[in-house]
Amino acid sequence: MILRTPPPKRPRTEIKAAEEGYPVGSGRHLVIYEDSPVVHDQPSEHLLCTYQCRQMVKSEFFDALSSAEKQARDYQSKWETLNDSFCKVEAERNRFMEQFLYVEQELAAAKGREQALQEQLLKEVNDSRERFKKHIQSYKEVEIKLKDEVNLRKKAESSAASSEEKANNLEGQLTRLSESMKREKHSFQVELGQLKKDSKYSLSRKNAELEKMESIAINAEKELVLLNENMEDLKKHLNECLYQKGEAEKKLATLTFQEPNSSDASLLVKHLQEELRNYEVEVQEAKKLKSSYEQIELLREKLLEERSRRDRAESEISKLQELQFSMNTLDELSSWKTMMQNIPDVSSPDDVPAKFASLQKEVLDSMMKLGELNARFKQMEVALDGAQFSKQSAKADAALARDKLKGMEEEVKQLQLMLSTITDERDRLKDLLEDSRSMKGDVGGSEIADGKLLQELQLSIANKECYIKELESTVQMKQEMNNRQQEEITLLGEKLNDEARRIRSLERESDRLRSEISLLESKLGHGDFSTESTKVLRMVNTLAVDSEAKETIEALRSELQKAKDKLKAVEELNNQSGNTVKSVDSHISEKLKQLKEQIATLEKREERYKTVFADRISVFRRACCELFGYKIVMDERQRPNGIPVTRFTLQSIYAQSDEEKLEFEYESGNLSVVVNAYSSQPDISQQVGIFIHKLNSIPAFTSNLTVESFNRRTLS
Amino acid sequence: MASKTVAKDIITLRGSAAIVSEFFGYAANRFGCWGFFFSVSILYNRGVYPEESFAKVKKYGLPMLLTHDEGVKSFIANLTSQLSEWLEAGKLQRVVLVIMSKSSSEVLERWNFSIQTDGEVVEKGVSREKSDKEIMREIQAIMRQIASSITYLPCLDEPCVFDVLAYTDKDVSVPFTWIESDPKLIANPQMVKLHSFDTKIHKVGTLVSYKNDEWDEE
């Protein structure tokens, strides 16, 4: 090719105008030289070619043109293919855009759902927080209440302990005081007993002496009377004897003058001498009687003195008793005063029982309060345990919720990251689209960009698909988690309801048991029992019976002692007086021996009768019960007017309850029905009216009742 | 005391029955022992037994009075022997000391001693372990409570008598010195529950029920 100077470059606008008619893609620009209408300022003669050059240039131009046309056609075909591909890509892009929009919509929906879930979670978290706070508040309140209760309990315990200590101290003081009082009283009793014994002994001695003296005096009086009579007889006899003596002396005097009847006179003298001796003896006896009379008068005076002494001793004894009584009262008053001084809040003796009662009541109240406080404390402990358990469960729930929240937050973050990446991708895709749109006009260099764009689009589509799958999986996971949480919540709620129901049932049962216990305790205290498994027994030889026998025995013993004392007095009298009372004593001692033997035999017989009676009466009672069908209980009672009355309580062996009892009163041979709850029943009262009031037959009534209850029992 | 025949802390049925019946015997006497000091005791103030008929003994760590009255002595001796027999057989359910008005026979107070027997000991004859000190401590507590109960019991201003009821099983044969009786209940009583003591074989609970005083009702 012939080098020639290149034509000058035309301005850009002209180049573009030229380019519009030609395909893009070739890098060479074909410049067709033509006489340009534009007149250049600079001459270009050196640039004029010859005809050959022009022909060469034309040929080259045509070659270039043909090649350019070929290229253009190639480019056109390529452009068409590219256009097709572009259309396809556009369609795909549209499709991807639609998918993208769809994904965006789903993403927005997922976002919305996520927000809703977040809100729900937040609500749940807030609810759980609030519940947790409430639990904590309630727990704090329970703790405060527990502390208060513990403090109250401590106070109550301390007050109970202090009151117990006070009571113990008081009891100790009381025991000490009682012991001291007892010791003093014992000593006083001993002294008093000794004094009493001494006084009794002296009294009894004096009484015995008195009685002795009295008996001696009586006997002496009797003897005196007898002796007086004897003396008078003797006096008369003496006078007669004196008279006879005088006559005998006279006779003797006359007899001295008459000697032949000497034997008769001697006999007479002897007789008279004997009579004189007898009379002398009688005179001596009379003198003795006189001396005894004088002695009797002396004894009488002594007796009077002893009587006066006895009266004085009795008066002193009564004074002593009064003094002792006043001493006792003084001792009691002093003890009460010392006790009152020791006891606080007591100013007078009347306050002491009230104070004791109040102290006892306080102790009982404090014990009751303590028991109540213990019960409440236990209840509080149970409530505290429940609250702690609920607190722990709430903590666990809160921890679970927190964990879930964290997971959800992480998921949200992940989703946000995904969203940001997606938005970045979207922006990038938009930029790419814009670039592709801008690059649409350039045909030549668009293939590579199209390919790159395609790859990028494919990559973005793949990424989007992955993101979409991840989103779907996260949404499914979230849904599953939500479902699980809801199930857990429902289970927990059901459990709570069950526990609450169980607690209520347990509380009801405990209240029922407590009421049963109190009822049973009241029944136990009242003395109720089941007749099917229990029977009530009491001893027959009650102290009343024994005391009556004892009283009779004591009365007999006192009489025996009196008789013994009299006997002693009589024996002493016998020793003093001598022969005149011996026969009487022997008779009395024999009688006493007989009486003693009789008393011993009677006592033995009484004991035997008692034992036999007890045996027989129990057999008799059992036989009566089995024969007549009634258990009979006999009680001695006294009416308000003081009349003793025997009450019989009959219970049929066919009775169906303990309340089916008939009562009868026996008074001076008459038996009458006592109205009670059982006999006032209509059917029973009807029978009472018929059999007892009209027909006046209690056996008929009881037998009719027995048959009826037997029939009822057998039929039932 | 019968329990001294057994090892110190091992309680047998016989020993436990002896402890329980003796306790009741002392408790029955106990009712009059503090009356002298407080002037409101039950038997002393009623004048059922005179003052000189009581003697002081030390039992269960406390001073107590026993009666000299031969009748009461023999009554309580017969009673405690029969109660021991029933306790050993495991047939005794309750012992009740009833205090009644002498004139009207109205029941004024009921001292209820409920007894729960370990059936295994009665059937198989096994023994239990419990220290004497602990049993005595429990008995002391009850004695103190009985002594202090007179502060809230109503005053008995009329002469009174006492009787003893035994609640036994239905199949127990009635001795010839015992008869069946009504339970001598009090209508609408006030009740106070006292402590109980336990020998591991017999558990004895004490409860006193008394007729409402007119002043209290007002």
HADDOCK unambig.tbl for C-alpha pairs under 7 A between the chains (distance, minus, plus):
assign (segid A and resid 178 and name CA) (segid B and resid 37 and name CA) 5.70 0.50 0.50
assign (segid A and resid 356 and name CA) (segid B and resid 151 and name CA) 6.40 0.50 0.50
assign (segid A and resid 357 and name CA) (segid B and resid 151 and name CA) 5.67 0.50 0.50
assign (segid A and resid 357 and name CA) (segid B and resid 152 and name CA) 5.93 0.50 0.50
assign (segid A and resid 525 and name CA) (segid B and resid 112 and name CA) 6.94 0.50 0.50
assign (segid A and resid 525 and name CA) (segid B and resid 191 and name CA) 6.40 0.50 0.50
assign (segid A and resid 525 and name CA) (segid B and resid 207 and name CA) 6.32 0.50 0.50
assign (segid A and resid 525 and name CA) (segid B and resid 209 and name CA) 6.18 0.50 0.50
assign (segid A and resid 526 and name CA) (segid B and resid 185 and name CA) 6.61 0.50 0.50
assign (segid A and resid 526 and name CA) (segid B and resid 186 and name CA) 6.98 0.50 0.50
assign (segid A and resid 527 and name CA) (segid B and resid 183 and name CA) 6.94 0.50 0.50
assign (segid A and resid 527 and name CA) (segid B and resid 185 and name CA) 6.34 0.50 0.50
assign (segid A and resid 532 and name CA) (segid B and resid 170 and name CA) 6.95 0.50 0.50
assign (segid A and resid 533 and name CA) (segid B and resid 169 and name CA) 5.71 0.50 0.50
assign (segid A and resid 533 and name CA) (segid B and resid 170 and name CA) 5.04 0.50 0.50
assign (segid A and resid 534 and name CA) (segid B and resid 167 and name CA) 6.26 0.50 0.50
assign (segid A and resid 534 and name CA) (segid B and resid 168 and name CA) 5.53 0.50 0.50
assign (segid A and resid 534 and name CA) (segid B and resid 169 and name CA) 4.71 0.50 0.50
assign (segid A and resid 534 and name CA) (segid B and resid 170 and name CA) 4.81 0.50 0.50
assign (segid A and resid 535 and name CA) (segid B and resid 167 and name CA) 5.62 0.50 0.50
assign (segid A and resid 535 and name CA) (segid B and resid 168 and name CA) 5.58 0.50 0.50
assign (segid A and resid 535 and name CA) (segid B and resid 169 and name CA) 6.33 0.50 0.50
assign (segid A and resid 535 and name CA) (segid B and resid 170 and name CA) 5.59 0.50 0.50
assign (segid A and resid 536 and name CA) (segid B and resid 165 and name CA) 6.39 0.50 0.50
assign (segid A and resid 536 and name CA) (segid B and resid 166 and name CA) 5.63 0.50 0.50
assign (segid A and resid 536 and name CA) (segid B and resid 167 and name CA) 4.67 0.50 0.50
assign (segid A and resid 536 and name CA) (segid B and resid 168 and name CA) 6.53 0.50 0.50
assign (segid A and resid 536 and name CA) (segid B and resid 180 and name CA) 5.65 0.50 0.50
assign (segid A and resid 536 and name CA) (segid B and resid 181 and name CA) 5.53 0.50 0.50
assign (segid A and resid 536 and name CA) (segid B and resid 182 and name CA) 6.55 0.50 0.50
assign (segid A and resid 536 and name CA) (segid B and resid 183 and name CA) 6.31 0.50 0.50
assign (segid A and resid 537 and name CA) (segid B and resid 165 and name CA) 5.59 0.50 0.50
assign (segid A and resid 537 and name CA) (segid B and resid 166 and name CA) 5.16 0.50 0.50
assign (segid A and resid 537 and name CA) (segid B and resid 167 and name CA) 6.50 0.50 0.50
assign (segid A and resid 537 and name CA) (segid B and resid 178 and name CA) 6.21 0.50 0.50
assign (segid A and resid 537 and name CA) (segid B and resid 179 and name CA) 5.38 0.50 0.50
assign (segid A and resid 537 and name CA) (segid B and resid 180 and name CA) 4.38 0.50 0.50
assign (segid A and resid 537 and name CA) (segid B and resid 181 and name CA) 5.40 0.50 0.50
assign (segid A and resid 538 and name CA) (segid B and resid 164 and name CA) 6.12 0.50 0.50
assign (segid A and resid 538 and name CA) (segid B and resid 165 and name CA) 4.85 0.50 0.50
assign (segid A and resid 538 and name CA) (segid B and resid 166 and name CA) 6.33 0.50 0.50
assign (segid A and resid 538 and name CA) (segid B and resid 178 and name CA) 5.33 0.50 0.50
assign (segid A and resid 538 and name CA) (segid B and resid 179 and name CA) 5.56 0.50 0.50
assign (segid A and resid 538 and name CA) (segid B and resid 180 and name CA) 6.36 0.50 0.50
assign (segid A and resid 538 and name CA) (segid B and resid 181 and name CA) 6.27 0.50 0.50
assign (segid A and resid 539 and name CA) (segid B and resid 177 and name CA) 5.64 0.50 0.50
assign (segid A and resid 539 and name CA) (segid B and resid 178 and name CA) 4.20 0.50 0.50
assign (segid A and resid 539 and name CA) (segid B and resid 179 and name CA) 6.28 0.50 0.50
assign (segid A and resid 540 and name CA) (segid B and resid 177 and name CA) 5.20 0.50 0.50
assign (segid A and resid 540 and name CA) (segid B and resid 178 and name CA) 5.18 0.50 0.50
assign (segid A and resid 540 and name CA) (segid B and resid 179 and name CA) 6.29 0.50 0.50
assign (segid A and resid 541 and name CA) (segid B and resid 177 and name CA) 6.53 0.50 0.50
assign (segid A and resid 543 and name CA) (segid B and resid 71 and name CA) 6.65 0.50 0.50
assign (segid A and resid 543 and name CA) (segid B and resid 72 and name CA) 6.86 0.50 0.50
assign (segid A and resid 546 and name CA) (segid B and resid 71 and name CA) 6.50 0.50 0.50
assign (segid A and resid 614 and name CA) (segid B and resid 176 and name CA) 6.70 0.50 0.50
assign (segid A and resid 614 and name CA) (segid B and resid 177 and name CA) 6.55 0.50 0.50
assign (segid A and resid 615 and name CA) (segid B and resid 176 and name CA) 5.78 0.50 0.50
assign (segid A and resid 618 and name CA) (segid B and resid 176 and name CA) 6.11 0.50 0.50
assign (segid A and resid 633 and name CA) (segid B and resid 181 and name CA) 6.91 0.50 0.50
assign (segid A and resid 637 and name CA) (segid B and resid 104 and name CA) 5.91 0.50 0.50
assign (segid A and resid 637 and name CA) (segid B and resid 105 and name CA) 6.36 0.50 0.50
assign (segid A and resid 638 and name CA) (segid B and resid 103 and name CA) 6.15 0.50 0.50
assign (segid A and resid 638 and name CA) (segid B and resid 104 and name CA) 5.52 0.50 0.50
